């Protein structure tokens, strides 16, 4: 899957639940995949005497069905997490590829926005599940032991869903931190490269500055200058300039001004 298609696959939609004693009412978009998945699963099920359907136990209550649907939604975030990890990994490689000019800033911005959307979604779900767990604790105790056991199973499943949400939320935040660090490291590398270029230009300027001084000194319009009427003056001056350049290059090399960082 290409990076652009991976980014287009990241799409979330809100789903609302209204829980009654015998009915679970959902509010969702027309193309809700979670609704279709559970509708097909329940419509194809044939309940046996042991209370199991095709090897899977039927939901004991509307609340149990709601938790299963939420858990399925959270598990689907794992695929989004893999897509985002692959997407950001590709962008980070492009950011740190040597001698490359990174131009996919819009794609990087879209990936960060997708991470923010996924983080907000997980936070909303965490708040909803936390309130649901608090509401379960406030329900009156069931006199029937089987009903009380179902209540405890609901608490366990609710905490399991909350743990899955926390896991996805933690991974999304790590991806956000990694993306921020990658961008900062990219600009630090660009700044370091600019500093190297400026250092090289400064060294070249320092080398040619005394040469310009020599040529400017002997280029003055005076009749009486040292070596001005000598036949060997040009060779003496040339050798002096070459020796000066060699000395300056050796000096700057020992000072590590001419080395390039790896």
Secondary structure by P-SEA (a helix, b strand, c coil): ccaaaaaaabbbbbbbbbbcccbbbbbbccccaaaaaaaaaaaacccccccccccccccccaaaaaaaaaaaaaaaaaaaaaaaaaaaaaaaaaaacccccccaaaaaaaaaaaaaaaaaaaaaaaaaaaaaaaaaaaccccccaaaaaaaaaaaaaaaaaaaaaaaaaaaaaaaaaaaaaaaaaaaaaaaaaaaaaaaaaaaaaaaaaaaaaaaaaaaccccccccccccaaaaaaaaaaaaaaaaaaaaaaaaccccccc
